[in-house]
Amino acid sequence: MNNKLRFFRSIHFKIALVFALMLLMTLEIVGAVFVNQLEQNNLSNFKSSIQPKQYLSNSLAQKLTMKNTKKANDEINSLLTDYNNGNSTVIYVTDANNTIRGSNSDQFKINQKGPYSEVKSVLAGGHFVKKSTIDGSDNNRYYTIISPLTRNQNNQPVGAIFIRGNLTPIYNDITGVTKIYLAAAVIAIMLGIIIAIVISRAITRPIDEMKKQTQQIARGDYSGHVDIYGDDELGDLADSINTLSYKIEESQESTESERRRLDSVLTNMTDGVLATDRRGNIIIANDKAYDFLNQNEENVIGHSILSTLGIQKKYTLRQLLENPKEITLNFSNSSRDLILHTQFSLIRHESGFISGLVCVLHDITEQQKIDADRKQFVSNVSHELRTPLTSVHSYLETLMEGAWKDKEFAPHFIGVAQNETNRMIRMVRDLLTLSRIDSNTQKLNMEMVNINELFNYILKQFDMIIKNKKTKGSYKIKKEITKDDLWVELDTDRFTQVIDNIMNNAMKYSPDGGTITCRLYENNNHVMLSISDQGMGIPKQALPHIFERFYRVDKARSRKQGGSGLGLAISKEVINSLGGKIWVESKEHHGSTFYISLPYEPMKEDLWDED
């Protein structure tokens, strides 16, 4: 049914229908004019042919005035018999009394009264009567002429002539011609429809091909083309469609290439990107944006950018459109730290119409952390330097006021100033060490070292310090070191510095008479070192920060004992640069254990022999 309706609505059918209707109307108009003109001409000729001639009228009028009625009737019949116009005309003549005096038909009897009242009116008035009638007895159409016959000068009728002609043959001829014309018209219309179909097919075939090509283009297939059948308007249109298809294919390829390039850029960007429509609903988001927002595509695409970023209470879409802002958002939670810098910009058409927003999400977590660390670092350095500087300044000021003359207090004041100065020198040295490590300018003198001997050597130095220690309290160093030679590539000076820092901390925070246990062993291609004390331990909340710069668990006690808060930070950086790891395990009031793991590859003894 749909195909039938589609056919009747097609231009192919419409062209054929219009052509056929135009041909039908033309033939109908021409036929109507032709038949009407033929009818008028035939009727005019017929009426002219049965019109009584003047000579006949004069002769009949003369005969009616003869005194010899019988002779006159015979002559009238002779005249009427001789008068034959070939149209099957019935004629009879009456005198002034409407008595039939002659006829060419047996229908009318001589010396009888005429049957038609129109004859009486003609005899009385002297006028002509012409009319067309239909005889109810035979349903034939007739044309009747009644003409007065005059003789004297006053035109007083002496009689009348009645003429009736049969029009049926004429109308039969016209009907025959009409039928022939209709048959010819039907044949012409059929031939016209066939020609119209052929012409419409010739016109619509290129149009159908153009339609199929445009549908193919709409589906994204640009491989086809429209055949050009001529140099007419349809040929120009087909050529234009082929050109359009080629241009669209080029444009589509360029657009697709740009889209792929954009997708690649968006996918590999380290920043998140969100794009919205003019209503503020997100229509584009890259993988980094999903990662930042910790959402999937279903929860982002199609949703408002205000609710997605959680800023709907502070800003409206109109505010962002009228004045795009830069906003810092904190997405930190218990599982991650994340601070984003969001920058909004407008999507404008060339006409100036705003069609949406673009929001770039930049991770500034590390930057914020660095800024916070920098501020904290400056604060810590200022605080750490202010304390010894204040002490040195106070003691020197006292000395300058005359205390240098006091032999009892002067040496003490000078000693305190010297200790504080040494403390500042150590702090500056540590800061320089950290600065070189941060800038990768710290040089390492790597060499293969028997770490057993090196560790024993360092611990012996601390044994001597404990024995020669003049301060109150005593410590014991317990050694658990493997007897196997473990050769490790490292920088002996930096490694010694790490052990010194850890051992100094163990001695500072161990109680009097405490034991410091030092272990060295090999485990799964790693050299493991551990240093345990029996001190106050480290609170659980402080363990993640123990290797941070200037961090102290007990700040008052650390400063009192001369610590700068940089030793463990330097130790961690040194061990990391050697390819190892350092960590601590501790329980408050139960001591602490620092672990160091260094990579180790066992060496075959015959390698030394080969050298």
N, C-alpha and C positions, 0 to 999 in steps of 0.2 A: 504493500500500500504506500509506503514511504517513497519507494522508487517511482511509482506512478505519479505521486504528487510532485516529486522532484522533477520528473520529465515535463509535466504541465507547467511548472514554474520556471523551466529552463529558458534561456534566451533562444535556443534552437527551436523550441516549439513556438515561442512568441513571434519570432521572425516569420516562420511559415504561416502562422495564424494571421498575422497582420497583412502579409502579402496576399493570402487567400481572401481575406475580408475586403481588402482594397480592390482586388480583381472582381469579386462578387458585386460590390457596390457599383463599380464602373460598368459592368455588364448589365446590371439592373437598370441603371440610369439610362444607358445607351439603348437598351431594349425597350424601356418604357417610352422614350422619345420616339424611337423608330416605329414601334407598333402604333402609337397614337398618330404619328404623321401619316403612316400608311393607311390607317383607318380614315383619317380626314380626307386624304387624297382620293381613296376609293369611293367614299360616300359622295364627295364633290363631283367626281366623274360620273358616278351613277345618277345623281340628281340632275346633272347637266344633260345626261343622255336621254332621260325620260321627259325632260322639259319639252312641251309641245312647240313645234316650229311655227313661226309666224305664218308661213304659207299655208300650213295645215289649218290653223285657226281661221284664216280668212276664207279658205275654201269651205270649211264646215259652216261658217256663218252664212255664206252665200247659199249653201244648199238648204239651210234651215228656212230661208226666206222664200223658197220656191213654193209655188202654189200646188204643184203636183207632188203630193206627200209621198206616194209610193215610189215615184221616180227619185225623189229626193232621198228617201231612206236607202234605196239601192245604191245610190251614188255615195252616200255617207258610209255604208258598210264597205263599199269598194275602197274608199279612201282609207278607212281604218284597217282593212285587211292588208292593203299595200304598205301601210305604215308599220314597219317592224324594226325596232331598235335592238333586237337580240337580247333583251333582258327579261324575257317572259313577262312583259308588261300587259296588264288588263286595262282596256280603254272602252269607255262608252260615252255617247253624246246624248244630251237631253235638250229639248226645246225650252222655251221660256216657261212652260207649264210643268217642267220636271218630268216630261214624258220621254222615255228612251226612244231615240230615233235611229241609233246604230251602235254596234258593238263588235269587238273582235273576239268575243268569248261567248260561249253558249250560256254562261252564267246569268247574263242579262237579256231579257226578252224585249223585242221591239214593241213599241206602243204601250209598254207598262211604265208605271211610275217608278222613278228612281228610289232605291232603298235608303239613301243616305241623306240625312237632314242637312249636312254641310252644303249639299248642292243647292238646296232651297235658299240658304242664306247667301250663297254666292249669286244666285239669280236675283235675289232681292237687293243686294247691296252692291253688286258689281265688283267685289274684291276677290283676291286670290286666297286660296287655302293650301298650305303646305304643312304636312305633319307626318311623323313616324308613329306607327302603331304596331301592336302585337296582337295577332289573331289568336283568340283563345281556343279555337277549334283545332288548329294545327301547330300552335306555338311558334309560328313564323313571324318574322319582323318585316313590316311593309312600310314603304314610303308612298304617300298619297299626295297628288297635286290636283286641285280643282280650279280650273281657269274659266272665266266668263268668255263667251263668244259675242262680239259686238259687230254691228253692221252700219248703223246710222251714225251721224256725226255727234249725236249727244251721248254716245257710248252706252246706250241702253242695251243691256244683255238680251240677245235673241235666243240664247241657249247657254249651255255649259259643257265643258269637256272634263270627264273624270278619268284620271290616270293613276293606276296603282302598280308600283313595282315591288318585287320580292327582294328584300335585302339579305335574306338568309345565305345565298351563295357568296355574297361579299364578306359577311362575317365568318362564314366557313373558311374562305380563303385567308382571312386575317388570322383565324385560329390556327390554321395549318402553318402559316408563316411563323406564328408565335411558338408553336411546338418545335418547329425546326430551329428557331432561334434559341429556345431553352435547351434543346439537346446539344446545340453547338456550345452554349454557355457552360453547360455541365462538363462537356469534354474540355473546354478551355480552362475551367476552374481546376479540374483534375490535373491537366497538364501544368497549370500554373502552380498548384500545390507541389507537384513533383519538382518543378524548377525551383520553387521556393525552398524546398527541403535541401536540394543540391546546393543552392546558393548559401542558405543558412549554415549548412554543414561546412562549406568552404570558409564561412566567416567564423563560425563557432569552434572549429577544430583548433585553430591557433589559440583562441581564447581558452579552450579546455586545457591545452598544453601549458599555457601561461598560468592557469589556476593550479594545475598539478605542480608546476615548478615553484610557485609561491608557497604552496602547502609544504613542499619538500624543503624549501628554505626555512619555513616556520619551524619545521622539525629539526633544523640544524644540519641538513644534508645539502651541501652546495655543489655536489658532483655533477648534477644534470644540467641541461641547457635546453632552450626552446628553439625549435627549428624555424627558420625564417623562410616563408613561402613567397615573398614578394617585396617590392620596394614601396608598398603603400603604408598607410598609417599603422596597420597591424604589424607589418614588418618592422617599422620603427619601434613600436611598442615592445615586440619580442626582443629586438636588439637591446632596448633599454633595460628589460628585465634580466637579460643575460649579463649586462654590465653591472646592474644592481646586485645580482647574485655574486659576481666576482668581487665587487667592492665590499659587500657584507661579509664574505668569507675572509677577505683580508682584514677587515675591521674585527671580526670575531677572533681570528687567530691572534691579532695584536692584543685584543682585550683579554683573551685566555692566557696569553703569554704574560701580560701584566698581572693578571690575577694569580697565576702560579708564582710569579716573582714576589708578589705581595704576600701570598700565603707562606712562601719560603722565608721571607723577611720576618713576618709575624711569628712564625714557628720558632725561628732561631734567635729571636730577640731576647735579651736578658731582662727587658722591661715588659710588664703586662700592658696590653692594649684593649680598651673597650670602646666600641662605636655604637651610637644609638640612632634611632630615627627622631623625627621632630617632636614626638611625644615623650621622648626620654626613655624608651624601651630599648634594651640592648639587642643589637642585631649581629654584632661581630665581637668575638673574644678569642684571643690566642691562648695557647697552652700555659704560658707563664701566668696569665691572668687567672686561669682556673686554679693554678698551683698557689698563687698568692691568696686567693679568696677561699681556698680549700672547698671548692664547689665543683659540681659537674655541669655539663652543658645544659641539662634539663632545668637546673636551678638558676641558670644565668640568662640564657637566651630567651628573649621575650619578656623579661622582668625589668622593672624600673631600676635605673642605675642608682637612684637615690637610696632605695631600700637595699640594693645589693651591697652598696658601700656603707650603709648604715648612717647616712647623713641626712635622712629625710626630716629630722627634727630641727636641724640647724639651717638647712638651705632648701629653697624651692627650685624647680626647673627654670622658672622665669629668671631667678637671680643668677643662675649659672649661664643662661643664654645671654642676658644683658651684660653681665660682668664675669667672664670666666675667671675662676680663682685657682690658686695653688694651695692645696690643703694637705696637711700631714695627718695621717691616720694610723692609729695603733691597733694592729691585729694580733698582738701578743697574747698567748694563753699559756696554760701549764705545760704544753708540749713543745712550744717554740716561741722564740722572740722574733717579731716581725713589725717593723715600722715602715710605712709606705708614704712616699711623697707623690701626691696626685696632682697632675696638671691638666686642666681642661682647655680645649680649644674648639672653635666652631667649624662646622662643615658648611661651607657656602657654595652656592651655584654662581655662575658668571653673572646672573641677573641680580645677585645679592640676597637671594632667598636662602634662609637658614634651614637646612634639612636635618640637622642633628648635631651631636657632640662627639668629640673624641677625647677619651681620658687615658693618659699614660701613667702607669703605676711603676714607680721606681723604688727599689728596695734600698732604704737608707739605714737599715738596722746596724750594719757594721760601721757606717759613718757616724751614726749617733753614738754608738758604743765607743768609737775612737775619740769622738769629741768629749764624751763623758770621761773616758780614761785620761785624755789629755788634760782636761780641767782638774781631774783628781790628781794626776801626776804633778801638775804645776803646784797644786795646793799642798801635796805631800812634800815635794822638794822644798817649797817655801817654808813649810812648817819644820821640816827636819833640819834645814840650814839655820832657821831663825833661833832654834834652841841653843845650839853650840855657839853661834855668833853672839847671842845675848850673854852667854856665860863668859866668853872670851872678852867681850866688850866690858862687862862688869868688873872682871878681875883686873884687866889692864887699867881701867879707870881708877880702881882702888890703888893699884901700884903707883900710877902717876900722881895720885894725891899724897904719896909719901909712904905707902905701905912697903915699898921696895927696901926701905931702910930697916924694916923690922925683920931681923934674922929668923924669927920663928914662923911668921906667916908668909913672907915673900917667896920662899921655895915652894910652899904648897900652892900658892896662887899661880906661880909660873908653871908648876906641874899640871894643874887643872887646865890652864890655857893650852898647854902642849897637847894634853889628851883630847881636848875638844877639837883642836886643830887637826890632829891625826884622824879623828872621827870624820871630820869634814873631808879630809883628803881621801879616806877610804870610800866615802859616799860618792865623791866626784869620780874616783876611779871606777867604781861599780857602774855609775851612770854612763861613763864613756864606754865601758865594756858592752852594756846593753845597747847603746847607740850604734856601736860597730856591728853588733849582731843584727840589729834591726835593718841596717843599711847594707848588710851582706859584705861588709868590708873587714870583718874579723877573719884573720888568716889562721888556719889550723895547720900545725906541723905534724902531719900524720906519720906514724911509724909503727912497726910491729913490736909490741911490748908483751913481755910475760906479765900478765896482769896479777898473777899470784905474788910475784916479787914486789911489784909496784904497790899493791894494796898493803902488803906487810911492811914495806918501807914507810908508807904514810902513817900507818897505825903506830909504828915504833916512835915516830916523831911525837905523837900524842902521848905515848907512854912516858917519854922524857918530860913533856910539859906537865903531866900529872905528878911525876916525882918531884919536879922542881917548883911545883905550884906553891906559892906563899899564902894564897887566900885560904879561908876557912873551908873545910870540907874535903873529901877525897872520893875518887872514882876508880872503877876497875873496868878494864877493857878485856872482854872475852872474845877470843878469835876462834871461828869455825871455818877454816879455809881448806879447800880440797888440796890434795898433794899432787894432783895432775897439773902439768904445765899447760896453761891456757894462754895461747898467743892471740892477741887482739890488736887490731889496727886502731890507734887513737892518738890524741894529742895529750902527752903526759902532763903538761902544765895545766891545761884546762881540766883534765880529769882530776888532778890533785886539788885544784881549786874547788871542784864539786864536793869531793870527800871532806875537805877542810870545812866547807860551809855546813855540811850535815853533821860532822863530828862536833863542831863548835856549838851548834844548836843543841845537840844531845848533852853536851857538858853543861850548857847554860841552864837547861830545864830539868836536868836529873837531880834527884835529891842527894844529900850527903850520903856517901857510902853506896851509891847506886852502881849498878853494873850496866855497861854499854856492850851489847853483843853484836859482833861484826861477822857476817857470813859471806862466803864466796863459793859458788859451785856452778857446774855446767848442767843445763837442762834444755833438751830439744834445740840444739844448735844456738843456744843463747847463754851468755855468761850472766849469771844472776848474782847481784850483790844486795845485801840488806844490812841496815844499821838500826838496832833497836835500843831504846832507852826505857827507863822506868820512871819517867817524869810524870807531869800532870796530865799529859795527853791532850788531844785536840777535840773540841766539841764537834758533834756531827755536822752542824750547820756551817762550820768553818772549813771543813775538809775541801769542798769544791773551790775555795778561794785561796788555799794555802800557798799556791805557786804564783799568785798575782803580785805585782810590784807594789811595795810599800804596805802590803797587808800584814797585820799582826793580830794574833789571837788575843794576847794580853799586852796592849800598847804601853801601859805604864811600866810594866816589868821589862819589856823589850828595850825601851829607851834607857831605863836605868842600867841595863846590862850592855848598852852600847850598840844595839842592833839597828840597822837601817831599813830592814824590810825588803832588801834587794837580793839577799844571798840565795834564797830558794828560787827566785825568778831567774837569776843568772844560771843556777844549776840546771833548771829545766831547759833553758835555751841551749846550753852547752851539750847536754845529753841528746837533745833533738838533733843538733848539728852533727853529732857522732853517729846518728842513725839509730839511737836507742830510745828507751822510754824510762820515765821516772814517775813514781807515784807513792802515796803514803796510805798506811792503814793505822787507825788509832781509835782508842776508846778512852773517853774522858776519865782521868784519875788512874788509868792503867797503862800509861806509856804510849809511845808511837814507834812505828817501824817504817823506815823509808826504803823503797826498793828501786834498784837500777837494773835495767835489762839492756845488754849490748849484744849485737850480732856476733856470732862466732862460727868460724869454719875450721873444723879440726885439720891440722896439717900433718902430712906423712913425714915420718922421720927421715926417709931416704931422700927427701927434697934437700935437706941440709947437707947430706953426704954428697949429692950431685954438685952442690956449689963448691 
